[in-house]
Amino acid sequence: MRKFADIFKDKDFLWGAGTAAYQCEGAWNEDQKGLGEWDYFNHNSKLNINHTDGDVASDFYHRYREYIDLLAEGHQNTIRFSISWARILPKGTGQVNQKGIDFYNRVIDYAIEKNLEPNISLFHYDLPYELAVDGGWLNRKIVDYFANYAKICFENFGDRVKIWATINEPRYYSYCVNVVGNYPPNRHLDFQSYFQYQYNLMLASAKAIKIYHDLGLDGIIGVVHDNGNVELAPETKNKKNVQLIGDFFYNRQILCPALLGKMPEETDEVLAAFNCLLYREKDDKELLAAGKADYLGLNLYNRQYLTDGTKDVTKVFHNNQGSRSKAKEGIQIHNLFKSAFDPKVKRNQWGREELPRVMYTALCEVQRKYQPKLIMITENGHGGYEQADETGFVNDEQRIKLTAEFLKYLLKAKSEGVKVHGYYHWSAMDLYSWINGYEKRYGLIRVDFAHQLALTPKKSYYWYRDFIDQYFSGSLKND
């Protein structure tokens, strides 16, 4: 019988790559899968600006063996993926779809057969449509709906799956849904919903974690947060206040419940500054305290570089059109704070900073403030436009260069005592990149979406394989 303790028995680190159900599976209406919120959005909304969908995506549903084989051949020892809630419970609640259970059992069993440790997220943005119609994450009932769904997954897969995450990026998910307005149901600059969404997500996470622990399963369960440590521009005047509000806005509403089992002490102060409130119930404190995470997953790409707010109107900056737009990623919030833009730091074609040393500063800050028992980098990578040669091969030197820098800083943090013991490159293969569609590619494996989804490992795939080998052989040079 496999045990969690065996994972790290003969190694101190997990090296793998990540995917997410809607982004890679396809088979959107096969084998009695229910309609998802993204299915409905992409089929019906004019806000689907790149006119793409995940109906076929990377076809992981039918070709999971090919993908898992390639990851194993790349000497990876773990795979991160998510379960589609609507594939397990087509209406979000009620009748279980056995064909969905059977699919994930096949994926789990084959990954284990290939010595890839499954790391499963229960929720990665794709809410069943019926629950979205019922108010989604603003409906308090969803806490129980999610807990019931989680229990079904634990009971069916928990004998073999030793690493779980409840929610992927509750903060960023809420940000895109309620502030940017580019994810369904596309609310814009709705800070009341932004904070309430996160609160309900963390209650649901805590309830699922408690159920997992009560079942006495052998394994660990955590939350995945899109950490961007807050750094202040030198010209910032009201530094204490900007740091307080900015860190709550970007990090602490997730990290405090996840790792400390309680809301941040500054919650009411920050909510008042936004003229917002949280709808809470009397037993919530006990629920959060009973649902602390065993580990923290961090999706790390960038920092949050801030300065004082101004009297300028509140505005959010986001780029889902790549080189067709000059927008830089950021926000300005009237009188509270705004994004600062450092001219010395390069940005990618979607307006986000490329600054690998934030891997070190973020890891050290999380370890110092929250003392997690274990951290895994559950996402990190580089998205860009790519051109393949006549054989389908991609020479993605920029991805290799950036990933190497990020990993240098990860290993530096680890050498200084940060309890980081896993890294998942985003992503395993090219996939549907939400509103960005298919032009923005993250994969180690190229998927030729125009020609029968032919698969070709990129140069970064081989580089990553060799990096893993060097790590375990002790020959890795960390200059």
N, C-alpha and C positions, 0 to 999 in steps of 0.2 A: 504493500500500500504506500503510495507516494505521500510524503509529509512536507509541510512548509519548511521545516527545519532542514530538509534535504536540499532545498534550492541553493542555499549558501554553504552547504557542507564542504564542497570542494572548490568553491569560487567565492569571491567577495563582490562580484558585480554582475549585473544583467545588462546585456547589450542587445538591442533590438530595434524595431521600427513600428510605427503606428498607422492605424487606419480608423475609420469610423463608418458605421453601417450605411447611412444614407449616401455618403460620399463614395463608397466603393462597391456596395453589394449589387445594385441594380435590382432586377426581378421585382419591381415595385408593386406588381399586382399578381404575383405568382404564389401558388401553394397557400391560398387563403390568407395571405398577409392583408392587414387592414390598411386603410388610407392614412397616410401621415400628413402632418401639417405642411411639410415641404412639398409633398406631392401636390397638394391642393394649390399652394402658393405658386409653384412653378408652372402649373398647368393653366392658371387663371389670372394671375396678377400682372398688370403692366409694370409693376416695380421689379419684375424679373428682368433687369435691364440688359443682361447679356444673352437673354433668350435661350438659356440652356436648362437642363434638368438632370436628375439622377436616375431616370428611368432604367438606363442600362449601366451608366457609370463605368466602373472598371470590370464589371461582371464577376466580382468576387463570389457571388452566390453560386455560380456554376463552375468557376475555375479556381476555387480556393486552394485546391491541391497544387496547382501550378505555382501560385504565389508562395505558398508555404514551402514548397520545394526550393524555390529560388532563395528565400530567406535562410533556409537551413544550409544551402550551398554557400551562402555568404557568411557562414560561421556565426550567425546570430543565435542566441540561446533563449530568446523570448519574443513574443508577438503581442502587441497591444491592439485590441479591437473593441468595438461596442456592439451591444445587442439592440436590435430594433424593437422597441416596445410594442409597436403595432404588428410585428411578426409573431410575437408571443401572445398578445391579447389584442386581437384585431380592432376592438372598440375601446381599448384602453383599460377596460374592466370586463368582468364576466367570463365568458367561455374562453378557455385556453386553446390555442391552435397547436395541436400536436405536431404538425408538419414544421412549424417554427422551432419547436423544441428539438425535433429530429435534426434539423439543419445545424443548429449550434452544437449539438452533441457530435455531429460528424466533424465540424471544424475543430472543436476542442480535442477530440480523440486523435485527429490527424496531426495537429500541432504537437501534442505530447509524444506521439509516435516518432516525430522528427526532432525531438528534444528541444522544442520551443515552448517555454513556459507561458501559458495563457495569462494575460493581464486584461481583465474585462471591465469595461465601463458600462454601467446600466443605462445611462442617459447621456447622449451626445447630440443635443439640439433637436432631435426629431420626435416631437410629441405626436401621439395619435390624434387624428383629426377630430374625433368625437370629443376628446377632452379639450381641445382648443376651442371648439364651439361652445363648450361649457365654461369658458373663462380662462382656461389654461392655468398658468402658474399664479394667477391672481385669485383663483378660486381655492379657498382653504381646504376643500375636500380633496384636492390633489395630493396632499400630504399622505392621506390614507390610501389613495389609489396607487401612488408610487410605492408605498411600503408593501402593499399586497403584490404588486408586480415584482418587486425585489425578492420577496419571500418565495415566489414561484421559481425565480431564477436560482436562488440559493438551493432550493430543494431538488432541482433538476440537474444542476451543474456543480454544486458546491463540493461534491465528493472528489472532484478532480481539479477544479479551479482554485488556486491558492492565493491569488492576488485579484482583488476587486477594487473598483472605484464606483462610488455612487453617482456623482454628477461631474460631467466635464465642464469646466469653466463657467460656474454659475454667474460670476461677475461679468465676464465678457459676453456671455449669452444674453444676460439682461441688458447690457449696454447696447448691443446691436438691435435687440427687440424694441427697447423703450427710449433710447436716447438718439442713436444714429437713425434708427427706423429703417434699416435695410434688411432685417430679418422679420418674418411674419410674427405677429400681425402689424408690424410697421408703425409703432407709435414713435413720435418724434419729440425729443426734449421733454419727455414725461418722467420727471424725477421721482414723483410719488410712486409710479409703477416700477421704476428702476430699483428703488430700495425695497419695496414690498415683494417683488419677484425674488430677489436674493434671499430675503428672510424666509419666504415659503420654501425655496429650494433647499436652504440649509436645515429647516425643520424636517423636510422630507428625507434629506441625507441622514440626519441624526436618527430618525425613526428606523430607517433601513439598517443603519449600523447596529442599533440596539437589537433588532431582530436577528441579524447575523450572529452577534455575540450570544444571544439567548439560545440559538440553535446549536451552539457549541461546535461549530465547524472549525476545522483545522485550516487556518489561513489568516490573511490580513485584509482589512478593508479601509479605504481612505477616500479622500476627496481630491479632485484635480483642479488646481487654481492657476489662472493665467497671471503669474506674478510679474509685476513691473515695479521694481522698487522705486520709491519716490525720491528724486533728486531735485534740488532747487538751483535755479540759475543764480549766479553771483549777485545780480542786481536786485534780487527779491528783498523787499523791505520788511514785510510782516512774516518773517520766516516761520515762527512757531505756529501761527494760525494756518498758514498755507500747508505746512507739513502735516498738521493735525487733520485738517479737512481732506487734503489730498490722499493721505494714507488710508483714511476711512473709506473714501470714495473708491479707491482702486484695490485695496487689500484687506483691511481689517474686518469688514463686515463678513468676509469669508473665513479668514485665518483664525480669528478669535473663536467663533463657534466650532470650527473644524478641530482645532488643536487644544483650545482651552476650555471648551464646553460652555461658553457663555458669550453674550454679545459684548462688544467693546464698551468700556466705561464712558466713552465720549459719545455714545450713540445719540442720546437725546439732544446734546449740544449741536452735533452736526446736522441732525434732522431739522432742528429749529432754524439753522442757518439756511437750509434749503426750503423752508416753509412746508415741510413734509412731516408725516407721522407714519408709524407702523401699527397696523392692526395686529394686536397680540392677545393671546389667551393666557389664563393664569397658570396653566401647567407647562407653558413653553420652556421656562427656565429648567425644569426637571428633565424635559425631553432633550434639550441641548446638552445638559450635563451628562446624560446617560448615553449620548451618541457621539462621543469623541472618536476621532479617526485614529487608526493604528499607524498610519503613515500619511505623508503628504506627497501628492503628485504635483509637480510644477511644470507648466508649459511656459518656457522662457525664451523670449525673443528680444525684448527691449525693456528699457526703463520708462518711467513717467517723469519727464523733465518739465518742471513747473515753475511759475512765478506768480506774482500778485495778480488778483483779479482787477478788472478795470470797470469803468462805467459803460463799456461797450456792451451791446446786446449779447445775450447768451447765444452761442453758435457752436456747432460741432463740425469738424472737418474730417472727411473720410473719403478714401479713394477706392472704388471697386472697378475702375476702368483702366488701371495700369497706366501705360504710356499715353493713353488718350486723355489723361487728366494731369494737371499739375498740382492737385491738392496734396497737402501734407497731413498726415494723421495727427489729430489733436482736438482740443476743445477749449472754449473760453466760457466761463460761467460768471455772470454779472456779479461783481464785487467780491467773489470768493477766490478763484484762482483761474489761471489759464495756462495752456501749454506754452513752453518756451521752445525756441528753435535754435539749436546750436549749429552755426554755419560750418564748424570744423568736423561735424559728424556726417558721414555719408548716409543717404537714404536710398532705399530701393525704389523700384518703379511704381510702387503702390504707396509711397510717401512715408514709410516707416524707417526709423533709424536702424542702421547696421552697426552695432556696438558690442562686440563679443565679450568685453570685460564685464558687462552687467551679469553674466553668468556667475562670476565670482562674488560680486557685491550683493546680488540678490540672495544667493545661497548662504553667505555669511550672515546677512541680516536676518533671514528666516530662522537660522539655527540659533542665533543670539537671542532673538525676541521670543521665540515660541518653543524651543527645545524639542522638536519632533524626534520620535524614536528612529525614524527612517524617512529619507527623502528619495524620490525618484524623479528624474527629469523625464516627464511623460511626453513632452513635445519639444523639439528644437530642430530647426532646419533652415532652408532657404527656398523661397519661391521666386520663379523668374520665367521669362520667355526662353524657349530653347529651340535649337535647330538640330535635327539628326542628320547624319550622313546617309549615303545611299544604302547602307546596311542596317540603318535604324539606330546606330550607336550615337550617344550624346557625350560630348567632351565637356562636362560641366565643372570646369575648373573653379568657377566662382563659388559654387556650392562646397566644393572640397576645401577651399581656402577659408571660408567663413566657419564651416563646421569644425575644422582643425583648430581654429582660434577659440571657438566656444569650448571645445573639449579640453584645450590647454588650461583654460580658467576653471573648468569643472574639476580637473584633477588637482589643480592648485588648492581649491577649496577642500577637496577630500583629504589632501595631504596635511591640511591644517586642522583636521578634526571634524569637519562637517560630515554628517552621517548620510551622505549620498551614496547610494549603492545600485543605481540603475539609470540607464539612458535609452530613450527611444527616439530615433530619428523620425522626423515628420517630413515625408511620409514613406511608407514602404514602397508604394507605387504611385504613379500619376493618378489623380482622381478628381472628382468634382470638387472644386474649391468654393463651395457656397455661391455667393453672388458673383464671384470672380469667374465662374465657369471653368472651362478646361484649358484656357490659354495659360493660366498661372500654374506652373508645374512645380511640385515639391518632391517627386518620387526619386528613390534610388533606382527604380525600375521604370523604364519608359513604356508607356502604353500608347500604341498607335491608334488613336480613336477613329482615324479615317480609314484604317485598313484592318478590319476584323480583330481589333484589339491585340495586335501582335505585341509580344513582350520582349524587351531587350534591356538587359542590365546596362546602366550608365557607368561612366568612369568612376563616379562617386561610390557606386555599389562595390567595385573592386577595391577602391581606396579604403572604404569602411571595413571590408573583410580583412584587409591587411592590418588595419589599425587594431581590430579586435585581437588578431593573432599576436601582434606585438605586445598588446597589453598583458595577455595571459602568459606570454613567454618571458615577460620582464625586460624585454629589449626596447620598450617604448622610450623615445627621447622626448622629454618635456621641456624644450628650450623656451 
